[in-house]
Amino acid sequence: MINQIYVNRKILFTFLCITFLFFGCKQIESPTVRFIKKSVEINILGTLQDGGMPHLGCTKSCCKGYFEKGFSKKRVVSLGISDLKKNKNYLIEASPDISIQLNHFLKNKTKNLDGIFVTHAHIGHYSGLINLGKEVSNNSKTPLYLMPKMMDFISSNGPWSQLVKLQNIELRSVYDEKEEILTENLKIIPLKVPHRDEYSETVGYKIIGPKKKALFIPDIDKWGKWEKSITKLISEVDYAFLDGTFYDAKEINNRDISQIPHPFIIESLELFKTLKEVNRNKIYFIHLNHTNPANNNASEEYKSIISKGFNVARQGTTFQL
C-alpha cells in the first residue's frame, strides 16, 4: 500500500513538472514572439563595393582564391528592411547580387517586395534592377523610390525605361530631407551627399523605426565636403552604416585615387576618435572595396578598427529598430 502511494505521488509529481514546463514555457515565449512580430529590422545583405569579390581584373591575393573556386559568398552592398508587424519588406540598393540577396531576405517572410530605394546611379547600386524585367522575374509594378535626377535617368534611358514601359516598376519620387512614411512603424528620409554624380544625385538614408534609427551612407566623396555634420548625425541615430570603401590610399596602386574619392577609413577613424565610446560603437564601415584589408577579420587593419571602438559591417547581421 505504501509503495502504491509512493508510485502515485511520483506520477503526480512528474505530471505537475511536465504541466509547469509546458505552460511555463508558453508564457515565457509569448512576449518574445509578439515582440518579433511587431519589430522593424534591418538585414545586412551585402557589404562590398560595386565590383564585388572576386573583382574583374584583380590579380591580387584578395581575389585569387575566389577565382580558383569559381564563386564567392560575399555580396555587394545592400540592406533589407522589414516591418514584421505590417508584413512589409523594402530593399535599399538593387545590387548585381539582387537575385541571391532577395531570395535570402524574403525566404522566411511574406515573399512580397514592397519597394526598392536606390542611392545613386553607379553600377553596384542600381544595375540589379534589370532582373525585374521580362527576361528574368517580370515583376509587376514594384515601387521604385528615386530622387528627381535619378528618376529622369531611369525614365529616359534604356534598358531601364523598358521596365517603366512594361510596368515592371512603378516610379515614386522622394526628395532631399523629406520624410517618406512607409508604414506607421517605418519612415525613411533621403539625405543628399556630395559624390560623383554623372547620371544622378547621390543620397544616403536615415531609417526610422518605432524605437531606434539608423543612418546609411555607403558613398560620399569626403566628410568635409558635406555641409552637414556627420558627427551630429551619428549622435542622433543608433546605428551608422558609413562609407568604408578604402582603408587607405596604399591599397589602390594602379589607379588615380583622386578620380574615385571616398573617405579613407583611417581618415574617418581620426575624425571620429573624439566621439564618446557609445557613439563610436554605433559606426559600422560598409561598402568595402575588394582590396580593403578590413574585409579580413584576421588583418591588423580590421583589429585596429575594432580596438578603437568601431565596427565593420558583416553580411547576415540583423539590427532591430
Secondary structure as GFF3:
##gff-version 3
##sequence-region A 1 321
A	DSSP	alpha_helix	2	38	.	.	.	ID=ss1
A	DSSP	beta_strand	40	46	.	.	.	ID=ss2
A	DSSP	alpha_helix	61	69	.	.	.	ID=ss3
A	DSSP	beta_strand	78	83	.	.	.	ID=ss4
A	DSSP	beta_strand	88	92	.	.	.	ID=ss5
A	DSSP	alpha_helix	98	106	.	.	.	ID=ss6
A	DSSP	beta_strand	115	117	.	.	.	ID=ss7
A	DSSP	alpha_helix	123	126	.	.	.	ID=ss8
A	DSSP	three_ten_helix	127	132	.	.	.	ID=ss9
A	DSSP	beta_strand	142	146	.	.	.	ID=ss10
A	DSSP	alpha_helix	148	156	.	.	.	ID=ss11
A	DSSP	alpha_helix	160	165	.	.	.	ID=ss12
A	DSSP	beta_strand	169	173	.	.	.	ID=ss13
A	DSSP	beta_strand	180	183	.	.	.	ID=ss14
A	DSSP	beta_strand	186	193	.	.	.	ID=ss15
A	DSSP	beta_strand	202	208	.	.	.	ID=ss16
A	DSSP	beta_strand	213	217	.	.	.	ID=ss17
A	DSSP	three_ten_helix	223	225	.	.	.	ID=ss18
A	DSSP	alpha_helix	230	236	.	.	.	ID=ss19
A	DSSP	beta_strand	239	243	.	.	.	ID=ss20
A	DSSP	three_ten_helix	249	251	.	.	.	ID=ss21
A	DSSP	three_ten_helix	257	259	.	.	.	ID=ss22
A	DSSP	alpha_helix	265	272	.	.	.	ID=ss23
A	DSSP	alpha_helix	277	280	.	.	.	ID=ss24
A	DSSP	beta_strand	283	286	.	.	.	ID=ss25
A	DSSP	three_ten_helix	293	295	.	.	.	ID=ss26
A	DSSP	alpha_helix	300	307	.	.	.	ID=ss27
A	DSSP	beta_strand	311	312	.	.	.	ID=ss28
A	DSSP	beta_strand	318	320	.	.	.	ID=ss29
###
